[in-house]
Amino acid sequence: MSRSTFKLTLPDVVTAPVVVASPHSGRVYDWDFLSTTVLDAAGIRSSEDAYVDLLLDRVTSLGVPLLTAEMPRAFLDLNRAPEELDPAVVQGVPRGAMNPRISSGLGVIPRVVAQGRAIYRGKISQDEAAKRIETVWRPYHACLTDLMNSAHDQFGRAILLDIHSMPHEAIEGAGPRGRTPEIVLGDRFGASASGDLVGALESIFVDLGFRVARNAPFAGAYVTQAYGKPARGRHAIQIEIDRALYLDEGQVQPNDNFGNLQDMLTEAISRFCATLDTSRSLAAE
């Protein structure tokens, strides 16, 4: 596959054990894929974390790497295990153990986009599914693994900030006392990151004026499970952002607050990095 499947932007000098990633903001919709879908141009983009990569494009100035997807989530979901194949969308996949993600059509090759709308007219072949995994999933995760290993080697720990956006309608009234959260931090209920790190990040977002919730309604999926091993000095925190803060969801276009949110996210990550002890000897866990 000649097309680019991810983009890695490195700082001049890495100064913190943080890796920033956006696995769902890819928007390279090639003709072969679009010819197989029943959805229109807006519909196929509805599960995309639209423009999150652009919200984050200043973070390398903070001394941390930025990894972003190029291929869209509707094509392949980088926040799923490669084994999470849906027999309802991939030909010849046995109907074995089904987890809730696969059952709902959100496996590694998604069957649906937002609001349960079907992507395909029929099923895709196992060969096509395998090709997508080999040429999109594996290179992205090989790069992410290398970044986490490098951070751990340099600083004694590695901290992944895996950044997503959430449809406003999916979170309306979902926070404590019915308040709609603007930021949801997911650490798989403490399994993927140190409580001190998550607490520090939460305090920063609250101080910047955001309504913040933890693990509800999104606690993290494959990425936080695979990369978050706090006992080994590897932490993964999922950050979900209310799309209404920066996006006209109907038009899938940045709204007037885009630049302001970009500034605030950069500030939040800057403050978070500033809380971290970057001494290799002291940071080892």
N, C-alpha and C positions, 0 to 999 in steps of 0.2 A: 504494500500500500504506500503510495508516494505522498499522500496528503499528510499534513502535520496533525498529530493526534493530541499533542499537549504543547504548552509553552512554559519554559522555565526561564525566569528572570533572576539573575544573581546580583547581589550587591557587590560593590568594589571590595569590601572587606566584611566578612561575617563577624558580627560583634555580640550575638546573643544566641542561645540554644533554641531558637524559635523557627519553625517552618510554617509558612502560611500557604494554604491551598484552597482552591475553589474547583471542586470536581463536577459541578453541575451547571457552569456558566458557558459551556461550549455552544457555539452557534454556527458551525460549518455544516450546513444541510446540503449534501450533494444530490445531484439529480437522480442517481440510482436509488437512493433511499427515498426521496420524495415521490418517486414514481410508484412506490409500493404502498403509500399511505392513503387513507381515505380522508385525512384531515386537510384543512386549508392552511395557509401560511401562518395565521395567528394561532390556530388550534394546535398545531404541532409544537409551537413554542411555549405552550401553557405550563409545562412542567419544568421548563428551563429556569435556572436561577439567573435571570436576565441581567447582564451587565455587572454582576458581582465582581468579575475580574477587573472591570474598570474602576469600581469603587476602591479596589485594593492596589491600584497600580503605583501608588507612592510608597508602599511599605518597604521596598528594597532600599530606600534612602535611610531606613532605620537600621540597616545592617542585617536584614533577614532575607532569605530567599522566598520567591513567590512562584508557586506551581499552579497553573490553570489548565483546565481541559479546553480542547478545541472542538472535539466532536460532541454533539448534543446528548443530553440525558435520554431523549426519546430513542436514540440510536443504540446506546449502551450506557448502563448505569454503573459508574465507577465506585459507587457507594454500596455495592453488592458483591458477594463472593462469586467467583466464576462458576461455581457449581449451582448457583441459584437459577436454574433454567426452568422455564414455565412450559409444561406440556401443552398448554392451550395456545402457545404462539410458536413453539419450535417443534418441527416434525420429528416424530420418533423418540421423543423424550418420555421415559416411563413415568407413570403416575406413582411415584414413590412418596416419601415423606414430604409434605408441603408445609412450609412455614407461612405465617400470615402475609408476608411481603409477596411471595409467589402467588398465593391464593388471590390476592387483591390485584394481580396483574402487574406487580412492580418488582419483577425479578431482574436479573442482570441484563436480559433483553426485555425491556418493558413491553407489555401488551396494551397498556392504556396510558393516557396522559391525565391531566387534572380533570376532576369530575367524572372519572371512569370512562372517558371517551376512548373507543378502540383506535389503535394506530393503523392496523393492517386490514386488508381485505381478506386475507387468509393467514396461513402460517408461513414462516420462513424455514429454510432447510437447516439441518444440523451443520452442514458445511459452512453456511453463511454465518451461523451463530459462532462456530469455532473460529472463523476468520476474524470476526469482530473482537473476540476475546484475545486472540493472539496478537492482533495488530493495534488495538486500542487499549484494552484493559491492562495487558501485561507490561507494555512500555511505560504507561503512567505509573503503575505501582512499583515497577523497578526503579524509576526515578525517585519516587517518594521514599522508598526504602533506603536508597542511597543518601538522600538528604537527611533522613532521621539518623542513620548510622554516622554520618559525618558530624552532625551536631553532637551526638553522644560521645564520639571520639574526642571532639574538641573541648567540650564543656562538662562531660560527665553525666549529662542528661539531655534529653530531646523533648521538645514540647510542640506538638502539632496543633495549630489553630485551623480547623477545617470549617470553612465559612460557606454558609448557604443563605437562601432567602425563602420565606414562607408566604403563601398566599394569605392575604388579609382575612378572607372569609374563613380560612381554616383555623384561625386563632382568635376570632372575635369572641370576647368574653371568656377566654380559656384560662386566664390568670387567676391568682388569688382574689377572692371576693368579686369575681366576675369582671375584673379589669383586664383589658386586652394587653398582653405583653408585647413589647416592641423588640426585645431581644430574648431569645431562649438559649440558655447554655445547657448543653447535653454532655454528661460525663458517665452515662450508663449507671446512674445512681451511685456514683463513687467508684465504679470499677475501672474507669479508663484514665483517671487523672487524680492527682493529689487534691484533697479538699482545700489545702492552703492556696494552691494555684487557682482553682475555680473561684474560691472566695475573693482572691485579689482581683480577678478579672470582673467578677460581679460588682465589687465595690467601685471599680473604675467606671463601668458603664452607668451605674446608679449616680455617681458623682457628676457624670456628663449629662444627666437629666433623662436617662432612658428608664422605662419600666421593664424590669428584668424578671424572668422566671427561670427555674431550673428543671430540666427533664420533662416538662409537660407543656405542650403535647409532644415534644420531640426529645428523645433521650440519646439519640445516636444510633447508627446502624453499623454496617460492616467496617467502615474506616476506623471509628473509635474502638470497636472491638478488636480489630487486628493490630492497631498501632499503639493502643493505650495499655501499657503494662507498667503501672506505677512502681511496683516492687523492683523493676529492672531499670528504673530511671527513665522510662519512656511514658510520656503523657499525651493524651489526645482529648481535645475539647472541641465539641461541635458548637458553632455559633450560628444561630438562625436569626435572620433579620426580617422584620415585617416589610414586605414589598411596598406597602403603601407609603413607607417613609421616603422612597426614592423613585418609584416607578408608577407610570400610568399603566395599570395591569391590562386594561382592555386594548390599548394600542401597543403594548409591549415597548414603551419608550420611556426614557428617563423623564422624571417630572422636575419641577422648579427647585426641589429640595436636594437634588442629586449632589451638587457640589458641596453643600453643607454637610450632608451625611458622609461624603468622601473625606472631608476634613476631620470629622468627629471619629470615624473609624481609624484613620491614621493616628490621631491623637490617642485613642484608646490603646492601640497596639504599642505605640511609643511609650506610654505610661507603664504598660504591662512589662515590656522589656526592661524598663528602668527599675522595676521591682526585683529583677532576677540577679542573683549573684553569679557573675560570669567567671569566677575563679575556678579553674579545673579541679584543683585539689579540694576546694570547699564544696563544690557542687556535686561531687561524686556521691551517688546514692547506692 
